[in-house]
């Protein structure tokens, strides 16, 4: 698979992840589908492979391979299990906030244990009442001597029920400058988890609710300085969230194609496999075309990110193209499978359910289109990729 964006090192990594996913993840899918709850053991097993440290520098024990390698890891896990791909992508959001906003002590404390798989990080921004309106959040942190006291809740937090270290954005004052971010350990008094709720897809992954009731956090746990919370939230979503979710969609899309080809090659109708029928060939060809285009947009965007080039628009487009094309291909695959695709014995219905879960996080397709329109009209408000990977100081060095 060595190509324009990838090299031999990426190919070795891809094979390593694919072999692991087939050997360790695929056999556990029936259990995850049956229980519809977070799979703690498998999440920890994946973390111990060191893949959560793919964007962490070697000086902290990470792989130091960047965003394209991260994309390949998430893609290959998602090809087998969207839930485990989602687990890694959510952890990468937790990594991002420490890499870009952590001070020297925080980086030295947390990055090595994340890279080794001993800590699963998260980021918690969304609230039930405000949704994607970040400035509408109400969870608060009030200074009390050398601590801050947190009260409120967060919802749709990836890795909620398996995470060890939560990066929480809260309100410390009014307006856009009144948001701040803190590292909150999962065993800290005053922090609890709401019961995990059953969801349509991504079984084995948790994206639940965090509760804070007079949760006391040292001021030294603050990421950056007071008022940096909006930057933590936006940069994590724009630079990491969009590219990570793109990779999950890409892996699911690859699985959709493979399963559809397998089914069409073995389902016999009129005395021959349905893959010989022109209308089926048309649909498979369309899925293949979508997948090839989706992969190009995904790899191109993260290649620019790795090169330190402005790429906000490319990241938006990558998520838009990958999510929409995966959903379109899932629907077409279901049409090819016909009634057989409705059976839970076939993985195609799982791919469809899982693909829908990637639509909303880090901005729906409508949001991506609006942002792309603003870019085309010359009304964008600067680029986070240029600020962060281009060297502009963010947070505390």
Secondary structure, DSSP 8 states (H G I E B T S, - for coil): ---SS--HHHHHHHHHHHHHIIIIIGGGHHHHHHH-S--HHHHHHHHTTTGGGTTS-GGGT----HHHHHHHHHHHHHHH-HHHHHHHHHHHHHHHHHHHH--HHHHHHHHHHHHTTS--EEEE--BTTTBT-GGG---EEEEETTEEEEEEEEEEEETTTT-SEEEEEEESSSSGGGEEEEEEETTSTTEEE------SS-TT--EEEEEEEEEEEEGGGEESSTT-HHHHHHHIIIIIIHHHHHHHHHHHHHHHHHHHHHHHHH-EETTEEGGGSHHHHHHHHHHHHHHHHHHHHHHHHHHHHHTT---HHHHHHHHHHHHHHHHHHHHHHHHHHGGGGGSTTSTHHHHHHHHHTTTTTT--HHHHHHHHHHHHTT-----HHHHHTTT---S--
